[in-house]
Amino acid sequence: MNTLVRVRGYITSTHIYNPIKRLIDTEPKYTLSILLENPSIYDELEEKIQQLRTVNMPRMENTYKPNCEHWEEHFESRVINGCEINVESLYKPDIKDELLNLKDDDELLGRFVQLVGHLYIHESGIVCLSSHILETAYHPNDNFEPCLK
């Protein structure tokens, strides 16, 4: 199943330059929230999430929890949160273009970006979206100057 996702929108929160580090986890976690430019993408994401759940159900149905109870399908999704999508990754995305010159997460807030990543199911059964490439996206009408006569 193809789980590649490409989305465009405005960054509303981020931990890319300063990833989240917790006492429990040894690896830093890179997170990002994006307000999408096109509302139809939410439906496409939901459809891909459902397909991913369906494909992975047989793989998970014979597994067990650490307390020896039979695992139950739950596939909670942490991708869509209201009108934003959440991106989580253990690897820093490949940052391109003018975003390379930035040094702090606050400088990313409000930027219009394009993100490429994959949907995946974490070993705990949670559906997440990872990030691979983060780059500046351009509006089709950038630098548009109407001709006034």
DRENTORKOL-3810 file (N, C-alpha, C; in nm, 4 decimals):
REM DRENTORKOL-3810
@n.u->0.0842; n.v->-0.1185; n.w->0.0000; ca.u->0.0000; ca.v->0.0000; ca.w->0.0000; c.u->0.0884; c.v->0.1245; c.w->0.0000
@n.u->0.0546; n.v->0.2205; n.w->-0.0828; ca.u->0.1285; ca.v->0.3454; ca.w->-0.0899; c.u->0.0819; c.v->0.4385; c.w->0.0208
@n.u->0.1709; n.v->0.4708; n.w->0.1110; ca.u->0.1351; ca.v->0.5584; ca.w->0.2223; c.u->0.2034; c.v->0.6943; c.w->0.2115
@n.u->0.2598; n.v->0.7243; n.w->0.0946; ca.u->0.3248; ca.v->0.8523; ca.w->0.0729; c.u->0.2218; c.v->0.9637; c.w->0.0779
@n.u->0.2540; n.v->1.0709; n.w->0.1499; ca.u->0.1625; ca.v->1.1840; ca.w->0.1651; c.u->0.2387; c.v->1.3118; c.w->0.1344
@n.u->0.1768; n.v->1.3992; n.w->0.0571; ca.u->0.2330; ca.v->1.5316; ca.w->0.0290; c.u->0.1241; c.v->1.6329; c.w->0.0635
@n.u->0.1541; n.v->1.7221; n.w->0.1554; ca.u->0.0556; ca.v->1.8215; ca.w->0.1979; c.u->0.1172; c.v->1.9608; c.w->0.1937
@n.u->0.0306; n.v->2.0604; n.w->0.1754; ca.u->0.0718; ca.v->2.2005; ca.w->0.1768; c.u->-0.0161; c.v->2.2758; c.w->0.2748
@n.u->0.0456; n.v->2.3659; n.w->0.3487; ca.u->-0.0322; ca.v->2.4461; ca.w->0.4408; c.u->0.0562; c.v->2.5327; c.w->0.5285
@n.u->-0.0064; n.v->2.5906; n.w->0.6305; ca.u->0.0606; ca.v->2.6847; ca.w->0.7200; c.u->0.1020; c.v->2.6147; c.w->0.8497
@n.u->0.2242; n.v->2.6366; n.w->0.8917; ca.u->0.2743; ca.v->2.5772; ca.w->1.0157; c.u->0.2116; c.v->2.6502; c.w->1.1343
@n.u->0.1482; n.v->2.5736; n.w->1.2240; ca.u->0.0866; ca.v->2.6324; ca.w->1.3436; c.u->0.1653; c.v->2.6022; c.w->1.4704
@n.u->0.2403; n.v->2.4935; n.w->1.4717; ca.u->0.3314; ca.v->2.4657; ca.w->1.5833; c.u->0.4409; c.v->2.3728; c.w->1.5331
@n.u->0.5571; n.v->2.3802; n.w->1.5969; ca.u->0.6689; ca.v->2.3012; ca.w->1.5472; c.u->0.7752; c.v->2.2772; c.w->1.6539
@n.u->0.8401; n.v->2.1632; n.w->1.6407; ca.u->0.9577; ca.v->2.1270; ca.w->1.7193; c.u->1.0541; c.v->2.0578; c.w->1.6228
@n.u->1.1058; n.v->2.1338; n.w->1.5270; ca.u->1.1986; ca.v->2.0805; ca.w->1.4277; c.u->1.3424; c.v->2.1142; c.w->1.4662
@n.u->1.3683; n.v->2.2402; n.w->1.4951; ca.u->1.5036; ca.v->2.2808; ca.w->1.5320; c.u->1.5346; c.v->2.2468; c.w->1.6774
@n.u->1.4315; n.v->2.2433; n.w->1.7599; ca.u->1.4451; ca.v->2.2047; ca.w->1.9006; c.u->1.3485; c.v->2.0902; c.w->1.9278
@n.u->1.3876; n.v->1.9664; n.w->1.8940; ca.u->1.2949; ca.v->1.8529; ca.w->1.9087; c.u->1.2594; c.v->1.8267; c.w->2.0552
@n.u->1.1477; n.v->1.7586; n.w->2.0732; ca.u->1.1003; ca.v->1.7230; ca.w->2.2072; c.u->1.1877; c.v->1.6107; c.w->2.2612
@n.u->1.2372; n.v->1.6286; n.w->2.3816; ca.u->1.3164; ca.v->1.5247; ca.w->2.4484; c.u->1.2517; c.v->1.4975; c.w->2.5836
@n.u->1.2166; n.v->1.3705; n.w->2.6047; ca.u->1.1539; ca.v->1.3320; ca.w->2.7315; c.u->1.2445; c.v->1.2351; c.w->2.8057
@n.u->1.2209; n.v->1.2226; n.w->2.9336; ca.u->1.3015; ca.v->1.1320; ca.w->3.0144; c.u->1.2794; c.v->0.9863; c.w->2.9756
@n.u->1.1571; n.v->0.9532; n.w->2.9363; ca.u->1.1228; ca.v->0.8150; ca.w->2.9031; c.u->1.1869; c.v->0.7737; c.w->2.7717
@n.u->1.1763; n.v->0.8596; n.w->2.6706; ca.u->1.2295; ca.v->0.8283; ca.w->2.5380; c.u->1.3759; c.v->0.8697; c.w->2.5289
@n.u->1.4554; n.v->0.7877; n.w->2.4672; ca.u->1.5957; ca.v->0.8233; ca.w->2.4499; c.u->1.6168; c.v->0.9036; c.w->2.3220
@n.u->1.5275; n.v->0.8883; n.w->2.2263; ca.u->1.5401; ca.v->0.9581; ca.w->2.0991; c.u->1.4580; c.v->1.0867; c.w->2.1002
@n.u->1.5105; n.v->1.1936; n.w->2.0391; ca.u->1.4293; ca.v->1.3158; ca.w->2.0263; c.u->1.3170; c.v->1.2929; c.w->1.9261
@n.u->1.2077; n.v->1.3668; n.w->1.9438; ca.u->1.0926; ca.v->1.3539; ca.w->1.8548; c.u->1.0696; c.v->1.4877; c.w->1.7859
@n.u->1.0641; n.v->1.4829; n.w->1.6520; ca.u->1.0412; ca.v->1.6016; ca.w->1.5711; c.u->0.8925; c.v->1.6094; c.w->1.5386
@n.u->0.8284; n.v->1.7199; n.w->1.5767; ca.u->0.6843; ca.v->1.7327; ca.w->1.5548; c.u->0.6538; c.v->1.8617; c.w->1.4787
@n.u->0.5378; n.v->1.8602; n.w->1.4172; ca.u->0.4946; ca.v->1.9719; ca.w->1.3355; c.u->0.3435; c.v->1.9647; c.w->1.3234
@n.u->0.2760; n.v->2.0782; n.w->1.3304; ca.u->0.1319; ca.v->2.0840; ca.w->1.3032; c.u->0.1105; c.v->2.1797; c.w->1.1871
@n.u->0.0262; n.v->2.1372; n.w->1.0945; ca.u->0.0021; ca.v->2.2157; ca.w->0.9736; c.u->-0.1474; c.v->2.2347; c.w->0.9525
@n.u->-0.1861; n.v->2.3579; n.w->0.9232; ca.u->-0.3223; ca.v->2.3909; ca.w->0.8828; c.u->-0.3243; c.v->2.3813; c.w->0.7310
@n.u->-0.3955; n.v->2.2830; n.w->0.6763; ca.u->-0.3903; ca.v->2.2540; ca.w->0.5332; c.u->-0.4581; c.v->2.3616; c.w->0.4492
@n.u->-0.4055; n.v->2.3805; n.w->0.3284; ca.u->-0.4620; ca.v->2.4806; ca.w->0.2379; c.u->-0.5912; c.v->2.4328; c.w->0.1741
@n.u->-0.6075; n.v->2.3014; n.w->0.1574; ca.u->-0.7222; ca.v->2.2466; ca.w->0.0859; c.u->-0.7978; c.v->2.1493; c.w->0.1757
@n.u->-0.9214; n.v->2.1786; n.w->0.2108; ca.u->-0.9980; ca.v->2.0914; ca.w->0.3007; c.u->-1.0224; c.v->1.9505; c.w->0.2481
@n.u->-1.0163; n.v->1.9289; n.w->0.1176; ca.u->-1.0404; ca.v->1.7946; ca.w->0.0633; c.u->-0.9292; c.v->1.6976; c.w->0.1015
@n.u->-0.8139; n.v->1.7486; n.w->0.1401; ca.u->-0.7014; ca.v->1.6627; ca.w->0.1793; c.u->-0.7364; c.v->1.5836; c.w->0.3054
@n.u->-0.8176; n.v->1.6411; n.w->0.3948; ca.u->-0.8565; ca.v->1.5700; ca.w->0.5164; c.u->-0.9274; c.v->1.4387; c.w->0.4816
@n.u->-1.0177; n.v->1.4439; n.w->0.3825; ca.u->-1.0889; ca.v->1.3231; ca.w->0.3400; c.u->-0.9929; c.v->1.2208; c.w->0.2797
@n.u->-0.8977; n.v->1.2684; n.w->0.1995; ca.u->-0.7990; ca.v->1.1778; ca.w->0.1401; c.u->-0.7131; c.v->1.1119; c.w->0.2482
@n.u->-0.6740; n.v->1.1890; n.w->0.3485; ca.u->-0.5952; ca.v->1.1337; ca.w->0.4586; c.u->-0.6754; c.v->1.0302; c.w->0.5361
@n.u->-0.8010; n.v->1.0600; n.w->0.5659; ca.u->-0.8868; ca.v->0.9646; ca.w->0.6374; c.u->-0.8994; c.v->0.8344; c.w->0.5586
@n.u->-0.9127; n.v->0.8450; n.w->0.4272; ca.u->-0.9245; ca.v->0.7255; ca.w->0.3431; c.u->-0.7953; c.v->0.6431; c.w->0.3480
@n.u->-0.6792; n.v->0.7097; n.w->0.3397; ca.u->-0.5511; ca.v->0.6382; ca.w->0.3473; c.u->-0.5313; c.v->0.5746; c.w->0.4847
@n.u->-0.5729; n.v->0.6445; n.w->0.5891; ca.u->-0.5623; ca.v->0.5902; ca.w->0.7256; c.u->-0.6478; c.v->0.4652; c.w->0.7381
@n.u->-0.7691; n.v->0.4686; n.w->0.6844; ca.u->-0.8577; ca.v->0.3524; ca.w->0.6904; c.u->-0.8006; c.v->0.2355; c.w->0.6113
@n.u->-0.7425; n.v->0.2627; n.w->0.4949; ca.u->-0.6799; ca.v->0.1567; ca.w->0.4152; c.u->-0.5622; c.v->0.0950; c.w->0.4913
@n.u->-0.4831; n.v->0.1784; n.w->0.5568; ca.u->-0.3693; ca.v->0.1300; ca.w->0.6348; c.u->-0.4159; c.v->0.0416; c.w->0.7496
@n.u->-0.5235; n.v->0.0806; n.w->0.8153; ca.u->-0.5809; ca.v->-0.0005; ca.w->0.9233; c.u->-0.6237; c.v->-0.1375; c.w->0.8692
@n.u->-0.6953; n.v->-0.1364; n.w->0.7569; ca.u->-0.7467; ca.v->-0.2603; ca.w->0.6981; c.u->-0.6340; c.v->-0.3549; c.w->0.6602
@n.u->-0.5288; n.v->-0.3010; n.w->0.5988; ca.u->-0.4151; ca.v->-0.3831; ca.w->0.5566; c.u->-0.3431; c.v->-0.4424; c.w->0.6779
@n.u->-0.3351; n.v->-0.3691; n.w->0.7865; ca.u->-0.2573; ca.v->-0.4133; ca.w->0.9022; c.u->-0.3355; c.v->-0.4932; c.w->1.0055
@n.u->-0.4668; n.v->-0.5017; n.w->0.9918; ca.u->-0.5450; ca.v->-0.5774; ca.w->1.0905; c.u->-0.5047; c.v->-0.7234; c.w->1.0996
@n.u->-0.4890; n.v->-0.7953; n.w->0.9886; ca.u->-0.4483; ca.v->-0.9367; ca.w->1.0011; c.u->-0.3120; c.v->-0.9535; c.w->1.0684
@n.u->-0.2215; n.v->-0.8620; n.w->1.0439; ca.u->-0.0887; ca.v->-0.8691; ca.w->1.1047; c.u->-0.0953; c.v->-0.8530; c.w->1.2563
@n.u->-0.1887; n.v->-0.7743; n.w->1.3053; ca.u->-0.1954; ca.v->-0.7430; ca.w->1.4478; c.u->-0.2900; c.v->-0.8330; c.w->1.5270
@n.u->-0.3779; n.v->-0.9076; n.w->1.4614; ca.u->-0.4813; ca.v->-0.9795; ca.w->1.5352; c.u->-0.4288; c.v->-1.0946; c.w->1.6204
@n.u->-0.3123; n.v->-1.1489; n.w->1.5911; ca.u->-0.2579; ca.v->-1.2581; ca.w->1.6711; c.u->-0.1428; c.v->-1.2156; c.w->1.7620
@n.u->-0.1333; n.v->-1.0876; n.w->1.7872; ca.u->-0.0276; ca.v->-1.0395; ca.w->1.8756; c.u->-0.0824; c.v->-1.0194; c.w->2.0161
@n.u->0.0077; n.v->-1.0033; n.w->2.1093; ca.u->-0.0321; ca.v->-0.9908; ca.w->2.2495; c.u->0.0311; c.v->-0.8691; c.w->2.3133
@n.u->-0.0371; n.v->-0.8154; n.w->2.4117; ca.u->0.0136; ca.v->-0.7032; ca.w->2.4905; c.u->0.1196; c.v->-0.7547; c.w->2.5879
@n.u->0.2008; n.v->-0.6654; n.w->2.6446; ca.u->0.3029; ca.v->-0.7088; ca.w->2.7412; c.u->0.2455; c.v->-0.7848; c.w->2.8621
@n.u->0.1202; n.v->-0.7589; n.w->2.8973; ca.u->0.0597; ca.v->-0.8286; ca.w->3.0118; c.u->-0.0076; c.v->-0.9600; c.w->2.9700
@n.u->0.0244; n.v->-1.0095; n.w->2.8503; ca.u->-0.0242; ca.v->-1.1369; ca.w->2.7951; c.u->-0.1708; c.v->-1.1377; c.w->2.7546
@n.u->-0.2372; n.v->-1.0235; n.w->2.7579; ca.u->-0.3741; ca.v->-1.0171; ca.w->2.7072; c.u->-0.3688; c.v->-1.0100; c.w->2.5551
@n.u->-0.4740; n.v->-1.0598; n.w->2.4922; ca.u->-0.4821; ca.v->-1.0553; ca.w->2.3469; c.u->-0.4964; c.v->-0.9095; c.w->2.3032
@n.u->-0.4177; n.v->-0.8718; n.w->2.2049; ca.u->-0.4217; ca.v->-0.7349; ca.w->2.1541; c.u->-0.5524; c.v->-0.7105; c.w->2.0804
@n.u->-0.6115; n.v->-0.5959; n.w->2.0994; ca.u->-0.7347; ca.v->-0.5602; ca.w->2.0300; c.u->-0.7065; c.v->-0.4473; c.w->1.9329
@n.u->-0.7695; n.v->-0.4541; n.w->1.8170; ca.u->-0.7491; ca.v->-0.3509; ca.w->1.7157; c.u->-0.8034; c.v->-0.2188; c.w->1.7673
@n.u->-0.7185; n.v->-0.1172; n.w->1.7694; ca.u->-0.7676; ca.v->0.0145; ca.w->1.8047; c.u->-0.7196; c.v->0.1199; c.w->1.7060
@n.u->-0.6012; n.v->0.1082; n.w->1.6524; ca.u->-0.5496; ca.v->0.1979; ca.w->1.5505; c.u->-0.5962; c.v->0.3416; c.w->1.5669
@n.u->-0.5758; n.v->0.3936; n.w->1.6845; ca.u->-0.6061; ca.v->0.5343; ca.w->1.7091; c.u->-0.5244; c.v->0.6185; c.w->1.6120
@n.u->-0.5815; n.v->0.7248; n.w->1.5615; ca.u->-0.5093; ca.v->0.8110; ca.w->1.4686; c.u->-0.4718; c.v->0.9408; c.w->1.5373
@n.u->-0.3437; n.v->0.9741; n.w->1.5293; ca.u->-0.2980; ca.v->1.1022; ca.w->1.5827; c.u->-0.2626; c.v->1.1969; c.w->1.4687
@n.u->-0.3081; n.v->1.1654; n.w->1.3488; ca.u->-0.2734; ca.v->1.2466; ca.w->1.2323; c.u->-0.3610; c.v->1.3708; c.w->1.2254
@n.u->-0.4909; n.v->1.3545; n.w->1.2280; ca.u->-0.5825; ca.v->1.4679; ca.w->1.2141; c.u->-0.6308; c.v->1.5104; c.w->1.3525
@n.u->-0.6108; n.v->1.6388; n.w->1.3811; ca.u->-0.6516; ca.v->1.6952; ca.w->1.5090; c.u->-0.7318; c.v->1.8215; c.w->1.4802
@n.u->-0.8626; n.v->1.8066; n.w->1.4726; ca.u->-0.9473; ca.v->1.9206; ca.w->1.4375; c.u->-0.9213; c.v->1.9619; c.w->1.2941
@n.u->-0.8753; n.v->2.0851; n.w->1.2746; ca.u->-0.8468; ca.v->2.1331; ca.w->1.1389; c.u->-0.6969; c.v->2.1342; c.w->1.1081
@n.u->-0.6184; n.v->2.0680; n.w->1.1915; ca.u->-0.4746; ca.v->2.0578; ca.w->1.1694; c.u->-0.4355; c.v->1.9121; c.w->1.1486
@n.u->-0.3191; n.v->1.8928; n.w->1.0887; ca.u->-0.2622; ca.v->1.7584; ca.w->1.0868; c.u->-0.1349; c.v->1.7616; c.w->1.1704
@n.u->-0.1114; n.v->1.6528; n.w->1.2411; ca.u->0.0067; ca.v->1.6408; ca.w->1.3253; c.u->0.1064; c.v->1.5478; c.w->1.2579
@n.u->0.2310; n.v->1.5879; n.w->1.2603; ca.u->0.3395; ca.v->1.5112; ca.w->1.2009; c.u->0.4374; c.v->1.4781; c.w->1.3127
@n.u->0.4784; n.v->1.3496; n.w->1.3222; ca.u->0.5711; ca.v->1.3056; ca.w->1.4261; c.u->0.6770; c.v->1.2170; c.w->1.3623
@n.u->0.8020; n.v->1.2385; n.w->1.3991; ca.u->0.9084; ca.v->1.1570; ca.w->1.3427; c.u->1.0258; c.v->1.1507; c.w->1.4387
@n.u->1.0973; n.v->1.0393; n.w->1.4354; ca.u->1.2196; ca.v->1.0268; ca.w->1.5141; c.u->1.3394; c.v->1.0810; c.w->1.4368
@n.u->1.3189; n.v->1.1119; n.w->1.3105; ca.u->1.4257; ca.v->1.1652; ca.w->1.2266; c.u->1.3905; c.v->1.3058; c.w->1.1815
@n.u->1.4894; n.v->1.3931; n.w->1.1831; ca.u->1.4682; ca.v->1.5299; ca.w->1.1384; c.u->1.4402; c.v->1.5295; c.w->0.9890
@n.u->1.3372; n.v->1.6026; n.w->0.9443; ca.u->1.3091; ca.v->1.6060; ca.w->0.8007; c.u->1.4213; c.v->1.6777; c.w->0.7253
@n.u->1.4348; n.v->1.6445; n.w->0.5995; ca.u->1.5308; ca.v->1.7114; ca.w->0.5129; c.u->1.4731; c.v->1.8499; c.w->0.4819
@n.u->1.5360; n.v->1.9525; n.w->0.5345; ca.u->1.4854; ca.v->2.0891; ca.w->0.5195; c.u->1.5473; c.v->2.1509; c.w->0.3958
@n.u->1.4641; n.v->2.2122; n.w->0.3131; ca.u->1.5086; ca.v->2.2662; ca.w->0.1840; c.u->1.4867; c.v->2.4172; c.w->0.1765
@n.u->1.5411; n.v->2.4758; n.w->0.0709; ca.u->1.5193; ca.v->2.6151; ca.w->0.0320; c.u->1.5608; c.v->2.7134; c.w->0.1400
@n.u->1.4831; n.v->2.8181; n.w->0.1517; ca.u->1.5136; ca.v->2.9259; ca.w->0.2465; c.u->1.4941; c.v->2.8832; c.w->0.3923
@n.u->1.4271; n.v->2.7706; n.w->0.4139; ca.u->1.4086; ca.v->2.7221; ca.w->0.5513; c.u->1.5410; c.v->2.6779; c.w->0.6128
@n.u->1.6406; n.v->2.6490; n.w->0.5291; ca.u->1.7729; ca.v->2.6106; ca.w->0.5784; c.u->1.8395; c.v->2.7222; c.w->0.6578
@n.u->1.8056; n.v->2.8466; n.w->0.6266; ca.u->1.8687; ca.v->2.9614; ca.w->0.6923; c.u->1.8093; c.v->2.9916; c.w->0.8291
@n.u->1.6992; n.v->2.9281; n.w->0.8632; ca.u->1.6341; ca.v->2.9541; ca.w->0.9914; c.u->1.7044; c.v->2.8779; c.w->1.1023
@n.u->1.6985; n.v->2.9322; n.w->1.2222; ca.u->1.7684; ca.v->2.8708; ca.w->1.3353; c.u->1.6767; c.v->2.8306; c.w->1.4503
@n.u->1.5515; n.v->2.8768; n.w->1.4482; ca.u->1.4623; ca.v->2.8549; ca.w->1.5613; c.u->1.3231; c.v->2.8161; c.w->1.5132
@n.u->1.2540; n.v->2.7380; n.w->1.5940; ca.u->1.1184; ca.v->2.6944; ca.w->1.5589; c.u->1.0215; c.v->2.8111; c.w->1.5422
@n.u->1.0386; n.v->2.9153; n.w->1.6211; ca.u->0.9480; ca.v->3.0303; ca.w->1.6118; c.u->0.9519; c.v->3.0958; c.w->1.4741
@n.u->1.0636; n.v->3.0848; n.w->1.4057; ca.u->1.0758; ca.v->3.1431; ca.w->1.2724; c.u->0.9951; c.v->3.0646; c.w->1.1684
@n.u->0.9591; n.v->2.9410; n.w->1.2000; ca.u->0.8797; ca.v->2.8588; ca.w->1.1084; c.u->0.7298; c.v->2.8859; c.w->1.1192
@n.u->0.6867; n.v->2.9384; n.w->1.2330; ca.u->0.5438; ca.v->2.9590; ca.w->1.2559; c.u->0.4826; c.v->3.0495; c.w->1.1496
@n.u->0.3691; n.v->3.0061; n.w->1.0942; ca.u->0.2974; ca.v->3.0842; ca.w->0.9947; c.u->0.3495; c.v->3.0695; c.w->0.8533
@n.u->0.4572; n.v->2.9978; n.w->0.8332; ca.u->0.5131; ca.v->2.9794; ca.w->0.6990; c.u->0.4266; c.v->2.8832; c.w->0.6184
@n.u->0.4173; n.v->2.9099; n.w->0.4892; ca.u->0.3435; ca.v->2.8237; ca.w->0.3971; c.u->0.4428; c.v->2.7224; c.w->0.3418
@n.u->0.4229; n.v->2.5941; n.w->0.3743; ca.u->0.5210; ca.v->2.4906; ca.w->0.3422; c.u->0.4565; c.v->2.3721; c.w->0.2719
@n.u->0.5433; n.v->2.2902; n.w->0.2168; ca.u->0.5037; ca.v->2.1608; ca.w->0.1615; c.u->0.5802; c.v->2.0546; c.w->0.2380
@n.u->0.5093; n.v->1.9516; n.w->0.2810; ca.u->0.5706; ca.v->1.8436; ca.w->0.3569; c.u->0.5460; c.v->1.7121; c.w->0.2850
@n.u->0.6490; n.v->1.6297; n.w->0.2776; ca.u->0.6369; ca.v->1.4956; ca.w->0.2213; c.u->0.6695; c.v->1.3978; c.w->0.3327
@n.u->0.5841; n.v->1.2984; n.w->0.3509; ca.u->0.6052; ca.v->1.1994; ca.w->0.4557; c.u->0.5284; c.v->1.0719; c.w->0.4258
@n.u->0.5232; n.v->0.9832; n.w->0.5241; ca.u->0.4520; ca.v->0.8560; ca.w->0.5107; c.u->0.3610; c.v->0.8337; c.w->0.6306
@n.u->0.2471; n.v->0.7748; n.w->0.6058; ca.u->0.1621; ca.v->0.7264; ca.w->0.7139; c.u->0.2172; c.v->0.5924; c.w->0.7585
@n.u->0.2175; n.v->0.5676; n.w->0.8879; ca.u->0.2645; ca.v->0.4391; ca.w->0.9389; c.u->0.1891; c.v->0.4054; c.w->1.0669
@n.u->0.1945; n.v->0.2776; n.w->1.1043; ca.u->0.1333; ca.v->0.2336; ca.w->1.2289; c.u->0.2454; c.v->0.2012; c.w->1.3265
@n.u->0.2443; n.v->0.2721; n.w->1.4376; ca.u->0.3426; ca.v->0.2499; ca.w->1.5442; c.u->0.3161; c.v->0.1136; c.w->1.6069
@n.u->0.4169; n.v->0.0555; n.w->1.6698; ca.u->0.3999; ca.v->-0.0768; ca.w->1.7318; c.u->0.2890; c.v->-0.0802; c.w->1.8359
@n.u->0.2518; n.v->0.0368; n.w->1.8901; ca.u->0.1421; ca.v->0.0417; ca.w->1.9873; c.u->0.0056; c.v->0.0457; c.w->1.9195
@n.u->0.0029; n.v->0.0536; n.w->1.7859; ca.u->-0.1239; ca.v->0.0556; ca.w->1.7129; c.u->-0.1735; c.v->0.1945; c.w->1.6793
@n.u->-0.0935; n.v->0.2955; n.w->1.7016; ca.u->-0.1338; ca.v->0.4329; ca.w->1.6728; c.u->-0.0893; c.v->0.4689; c.w->1.5316
@n.u->-0.1796; n.v->0.5275; n.w->1.4543; ca.u->-0.1466; ca.v->0.5713; ca.w->1.3188; c.u->-0.0839; c.v->0.7097; c.w->1.3266
@n.u->0.0341; n.v->0.7258; n.w->1.2650; ca.u->0.1073; ca.v->0.8523; ca.w->1.2677; c.u->0.1507; c.v->0.8912; c.w->1.1269
@n.u->0.1882; n.v->1.0166; n.w->1.1123; ca.u->0.2417; ca.v->1.0684; ca.w->0.9876; c.u->0.3843; c.v->1.1140; c.w->1.0139
@n.u->0.4805; n.v->1.0580; n.w->0.9401; ca.u->0.6205; ca.v->1.0968; ca.w->0.9558; c.u->0.6545; c.v->1.2071; c.w->0.8569
@n.u->0.7684; n.v->1.2716; n.w->0.8781; ca.u->0.8112; ca.v->1.3775; ca.w->0.7868; c.u->0.9458; c.v->1.3419; c.w->0.7266
@n.u->0.9583; n.v->1.3599; n.w->0.5951; ca.u->1.0841; ca.v->1.3326; ca.w->0.5270; c.u->1.1424; c.v->1.4592; c.w->0.4658
@n.u->1.0581; n.v->1.5383; n.w->0.4015; ca.u->1.1029; ca.v->1.6610; ca.w->0.3358; c.u->1.0119; c.v->1.7755; c.w->0.3782
@n.u->1.0734; n.v->1.8872; n.w->0.4154; ca.u->0.9997; ca.v->2.0089; ca.w->0.4480; c.u->1.0594; c.v->2.1211; c.w->0.3644
@n.u->0.9767; n.v->2.1843; n.w->0.2837; ca.u->1.0257; ca.v->2.2910; ca.w->0.1975; c.u->0.9213; c.v->2.4005; c.w->0.1839
@n.u->0.9672; n.v->2.5169; n.w->0.1406; ca.u->0.8770; ca.v->2.6287; ca.w->0.1184; c.u->0.7851; c.v->2.5959; c.w->0.0024
@n.u->0.6580; n.v->2.6254; n.w->0.0186; ca.u->0.5619; ca.v->2.6093; ca.w->-0.0909; c.u->0.5233; c.v->2.7488; c.w->-0.1382
@n.u->0.4944; n.v->2.7580; n.w->-0.2630; ca.u->0.4605; ca.v->2.8880; ca.w->-0.3196; c.u->0.3164; c.v->2.8880; c.w->-0.3665
@n.u->0.2483; n.v->2.9987; n.w->-0.3396; ca.u->0.1113; ca.v->3.0151; ca.w->-0.3872; c.u->0.1154; c.v->3.0354; c.w->-0.5385
@n.u->0.0176; n.v->2.9847; n.w->-0.6104; ca.u->0.0183; ca.v->3.0056; ca.w->-0.7548; c.u->0.0046; c.v->3.1534; c.w->-0.7912
@n.u->-0.0477; n.v->3.2354; n.w->-0.7012; ca.u->-0.0649; ca.v->3.3761; ca.w->-0.7325; c.u->0.0392; c.v->3.4652; c.w->-0.6639
@n.u->0.1503; n.v->3.4068; n.w->-0.6174; ca.u->0.2587; ca.v->3.4892; ca.w->-0.5628; c.u->0.3074; c.v->3.5841; c.w->-0.6716
@n.u->0.3339; n.v->3.7050; n.w->-0.6326; ca.u->0.3846; ca.v->3.8081; ca.w->-0.7230; c.u->0.2855; c.v->3.8425; c.w->-0.8355
@n.u->0.1588; n.v->3.8118; n.w->-0.8151; ca.u->0.0578; ca.v->3.8460; ca.w->-0.9150; c.u->0.0287; c.v->3.9961; c.w->-0.9076
@n.u->0.0395; n.v->4.0612; n.w->-1.0193; ca.u->0.0086; ca.v->4.2044; ca.w->-1.0253; c.u->-0.0944; c.v->4.2245; c.w->-1.1341
@n.u->-0.2176; n.v->4.2569; n.w->-1.0944; ca.u->-0.3210; ca.v->4.2777; ca.w->-1.1979; c.u->-0.2882; c.v->4.4002; c.w->-1.2838
@n.u->-0.3211; n.v->4.3875; n.w->-1.4065; ca.u->-0.2973; ca.v->4.4994; ca.w->-1.5018; c.u->-0.4153; c.v->4.5940; c.w->-1.4907
@n.u->-0.3897; n.v->4.7121; n.w->-1.4422; ca.u->-0.4960; ca.v->4.8122; ca.w->-1.4279; c.u->-0.4873; c.v->4.9109; c.w->-1.5443
@n.u->-0.5968; n.v->4.9263; n.w->-1.6150; ca.u->-0.5995; ca.v->5.0211; ca.w->-1.7283; c.u->-0.7024; c.v->5.1259; c.w->-1.7074
END
